[in-house]
Amino acid sequence: MGLATDVEFAYTALAEVKIMLGRLTQAEAAQKRASDRHFKNAQFLILRYDLAFLKGDAEEMRRQVGLAQGRQGAEGPMAREQAMMLAHSGRLQLANTMWLHAIELARQKNDREGSAMVQSGAALSEAHGGNGAAACQRAKAALEVSRARDVVYGSACAMALSGSLGDAQKLTDELDKRFPEDTNAQYYELPVLRALIALGQHQAEKALQALEVARPYDLAAAGPAFGYHFGGLYPVYVRGLAYVAAHHPAEAAEEFQKVLDNPGIVLGDPIAALARLQLARAMVVSNNLSKAKTAYQEFLDLWKDADSNLPVLVQAKAEFEVKQASRPVSSPNIK
């Protein structure tokens, strides 16, 4: 069956799917076909921005941002996209400016759920950076505006990552009660939340068990990953954290590598960078200091312009310095 040549959505959907699959050349071809037909859907600007990000083309990213300025349906999504890309490199202070802009634009449209989704994405990014208090504050602000499924999920993740396990558990119970037959909630979001809470309680095996039901959906663009570009591959990433905690470094390394191998799904979510840090930690558990140092260095290179006081960055630098002073030891080969 061919592509519906007169339907703009067909081209945006095709391009987005190709980006998620990592088929960037095909995504660009879909965009060109749309351009040849003079389609002007604002979503094309966002997709071109995402493509440029994945290709490391900063100039093209700036060009698409300029084209989105003041354009109906483009400026808000572009602002939140910029925020996530900044969060990806640990520049949360700059990201905050874009989040606030995106939230204000959503409010002007009376888009309460959209505003809350941006806020929950910001909460998650703060949590990944180690700013627990800011993460919980943003999560609560999001929930005051909307209790939509993905808002609750993103906020609960931020709280669980920040150690606010009681609040995270209440939100997890709420999701379970409200969405008993929702595939996304039951087989993706709830397993992640239960695993994060178990990890916060130092119960790694319980976390791994909770995530088993999510395995068939590991590579799904579930929940906020589709449209808001955060939360993708969380079953994989959290399973990696659980394997490290359970002292299974080889299995952990495989999970973190899946994150690194699928940049089109995670895009600007901070886990795209943090997977390198967690891979380094898995290498440390396996006593493979050579690979650990390489992974640490890759993460620190990605976050070279990050906010210098981010707890995660401060800890990563301290760990790296210790490993730099350590002598290599023999270890099993980890793929």
SULQUIMO-V113136 format. One record per residue. N is the residue number from 1. RES is the residue in one letter. NEAR is the number of other ideal C-beta (glycine too) atoms within 12 Angstrom. Layout:
n->N res->RES near->NEAR
n->N res->RES near->NEAR
This chain:
n->1 res->M near->4
n->2 res->G near->9
n->3 res->L near->22
n->4 res->A near->17
n->5 res->T near->15
n->6 res->D near->14
n->7 res->V near->17
n->8 res->E near->26
n->9 res->F near->18
n->10 res->A near->23
n->11 res->Y near->34
n->12 res->T near->33
n->13 res->A near->25
n->14 res->L near->31
n->15 res->A near->39
n->16 res->E near->34
n->17 res->V near->22
n->18 res->K near->27
n->19 res->I near->40
n->20 res->M near->33
n->21 res->L near->22
n->22 res->G near->22
n->23 res->R near->20
n->24 res->L near->26
n->25 res->T near->17
n->26 res->Q near->23
n->27 res->A near->32
n->28 res->E near->27
n->29 res->A near->19
n->30 res->A near->35
n->31 res->Q near->35
n->32 res->K near->20
n->33 res->R near->27
n->34 res->A near->33
n->35 res->S near->20
n->36 res->D near->12
n->37 res->R near->20
n->38 res->H near->12
n->39 res->F near->26
n->40 res->K near->18
n->41 res->N near->28
n->42 res->A near->26
n->43 res->Q near->34
n->44 res->F near->38
n->45 res->L near->38
n->46 res->I near->40
n->47 res->L near->44
n->48 res->R near->39
n->49 res->Y near->40
n->50 res->D near->41
n->51 res->L near->37
n->52 res->A near->30
n->53 res->F near->36
n->54 res->L near->33
n->55 res->K near->21
n->56 res->G near->15
n->57 res->D near->18
n->58 res->A near->15
n->59 res->E near->14
n->60 res->E near->23
n->61 res->M near->28
n->62 res->R near->19
n->63 res->R near->18
n->64 res->Q near->33
n->65 res->V near->31
n->66 res->G near->19
n->67 res->L near->22
n->68 res->A near->33
n->69 res->Q near->20
n->70 res->G near->15
n->71 res->R near->23
n->72 res->Q near->17
n->73 res->G near->22
n->74 res->A near->30
n->75 res->E near->29
n->76 res->G near->37
n->77 res->P near->39
n->78 res->M near->39
n->79 res->A near->38
n->80 res->R near->44
n->81 res->E near->43
n->82 res->Q near->42
n->83 res->A near->43
n->84 res->M near->46
n->85 res->M near->43
n->86 res->L near->36
n->87 res->A near->48
n->88 res->H near->39
n->89 res->S near->36
n->90 res->G near->40
n->91 res->R near->31
n->92 res->L near->41
n->93 res->Q near->26
n->94 res->L near->24
n->95 res->A near->41
n->96 res->N near->29
n->97 res->T near->20
n->98 res->M near->34
n->99 res->W near->43
n->100 res->L near->25
n->101 res->H near->29
n->102 res->A near->37
n->103 res->I near->35
n->104 res->E near->21
n->105 res->L near->30
n->106 res->A near->31
n->107 res->R near->21
n->108 res->Q near->16
n->109 res->K near->18
n->110 res->N near->12
n->111 res->D near->23
n->112 res->R near->22
n->113 res->E near->28
n->114 res->G near->33
n->115 res->S near->36
n->116 res->A near->37
n->117 res->M near->45
n->118 res->V near->49
n->119 res->Q near->45
n->120 res->S near->48
n->121 res->G near->55
n->122 res->A near->48
n->123 res->A near->52
n->124 res->L near->55
n->125 res->S near->54
n->126 res->E near->43
n->127 res->A near->43
n->128 res->H near->50
n->129 res->G near->44
n->130 res->G near->29
n->131 res->N near->35
n->132 res->G near->29
n->133 res->A near->20
n->134 res->A near->32
n->135 res->A near->41
n->136 res->C near->33
n->137 res->Q near->25
n->138 res->R near->41
n->139 res->A near->42
n->140 res->K near->27
n->141 res->A near->26
n->142 res->A near->43
n->143 res->L near->34
n->144 res->E near->17
n->145 res->V near->27
n->146 res->S near->29
n->147 res->R near->25
n->148 res->A near->30
n->149 res->R near->33
n->150 res->D near->41
n->151 res->V near->42
n->152 res->V near->43
n->153 res->Y near->51
n->154 res->G near->51
n->155 res->S near->51
n->156 res->A near->50
n->157 res->C near->54
n->158 res->A near->48
n->159 res->M near->40
n->160 res->A near->44
n->161 res->L near->42
n->162 res->S near->36
n->163 res->G near->24
n->164 res->S near->28
n->165 res->L near->26
n->166 res->G near->18
n->167 res->D near->31
n->168 res->A near->41
n->169 res->Q near->23
n->170 res->K near->23
n->171 res->L near->41
n->172 res->T near->35
n->173 res->D near->20
n->174 res->E near->26
n->175 res->L near->35
n->176 res->D near->24
n->177 res->K near->18
n->178 res->R near->20
n->179 res->F near->25
n->180 res->P near->13
n->181 res->E near->11
n->182 res->D near->21
n->183 res->T near->20
n->184 res->N near->29
n->185 res->A near->33
n->186 res->Q near->28
n->187 res->Y near->26
n->188 res->Y near->42
n->189 res->E near->45
n->190 res->L near->42
n->191 res->P near->41
n->192 res->V near->49
n->193 res->L near->44
n->194 res->R near->41
n->195 res->A near->44
n->196 res->L near->44
n->197 res->I near->36
n->198 res->A near->31
n->199 res->L near->34
n->200 res->G near->33
n->201 res->Q near->22
n->202 res->H near->15
n->203 res->Q near->20
n->204 res->A near->29
n->205 res->E near->20
n->206 res->K near->22
n->207 res->A near->34
n->208 res->L near->32
n->209 res->Q near->19
n->210 res->A near->33
n->211 res->L near->40
n->212 res->E near->20
n->213 res->V near->23
n->214 res->A near->37
n->215 res->R near->20
n->216 res->P near->15
n->217 res->Y near->29
n->218 res->D near->32
n->219 res->L near->25
n->220 res->A near->26
n->221 res->A near->31
n->222 res->A near->37
n->223 res->G near->45
n->224 res->P near->43
n->225 res->A near->43
n->226 res->F near->23
n->227 res->G near->30
n->228 res->Y near->42
n->229 res->H near->47
n->230 res->F near->50
n->231 res->G near->47
n->232 res->G near->42
n->233 res->L near->42
n->234 res->Y near->51
n->235 res->P near->44
n->236 res->V near->43
n->237 res->Y near->47
n->238 res->V near->45
n->239 res->R near->42
n->240 res->G near->44
n->241 res->L near->40
n->242 res->A near->41
n->243 res->Y near->36
n->244 res->V near->34
n->245 res->A near->30
n->246 res->A near->28
n->247 res->H near->19
n->248 res->H near->25
n->249 res->P near->33
n->250 res->A near->27
n->251 res->E near->28
n->252 res->A near->39
n->253 res->A near->36
n->254 res->E near->25
n->255 res->E near->40
n->256 res->F near->43
n->257 res->Q near->27
n->258 res->K near->33
n->259 res->V near->38
n->260 res->L near->31
n->261 res->D near->22
n->262 res->N near->31
n->263 res->P near->32
n->264 res->G near->35
n->265 res->I near->39
n->266 res->V near->41
n->267 res->L near->44
n->268 res->G near->40
n->269 res->D near->43
n->270 res->P near->53
n->271 res->I near->47
n->272 res->A near->43
n->273 res->A near->44
n->274 res->L near->44
n->275 res->A near->43
n->276 res->R near->38
n->277 res->L near->44
n->278 res->Q near->44
n->279 res->L near->44
n->280 res->A near->40
n->281 res->R near->37
n->282 res->A near->40
n->283 res->M near->40
n->284 res->V near->34
n->285 res->V near->30
n->286 res->S near->30
n->287 res->N near->23
n->288 res->N near->30
n->289 res->L near->27
n->290 res->S near->24
n->291 res->K near->33
n->292 res->A near->36
n->293 res->K near->28
n->294 res->T near->23
n->295 res->A near->38
n->296 res->Y near->35
n->297 res->Q near->26
n->298 res->E near->27
n->299 res->F near->38
n->300 res->L near->33
n->301 res->D near->19
n->302 res->L near->28
n->303 res->W near->35
n->304 res->K near->18
n->305 res->D near->19
n->306 res->A near->35
n->307 res->D near->27
n->308 res->S near->19
n->309 res->N near->17
n->310 res->L near->34
n->311 res->P near->27
n->312 res->V near->38
n->313 res->L near->33
n->314 res->V near->21
n->315 res->Q near->23
n->316 res->A near->38
n->317 res->K near->26
n->318 res->A near->16
n->319 res->E near->28
n->320 res->F near->31
n->321 res->E near->16
n->322 res->V near->19
n->323 res->K near->29
n->324 res->Q near->19
n->325 res->A near->12
n->326 res->S near->18
n->327 res->R near->12
n->328 res->P near->18
n->329 res->V near->16
n->330 res->S near->11
n->331 res->S near->20
n->332 res->P near->17
n->333 res->N near->14
n->334 res->I near->29
n->335 res->K near->20
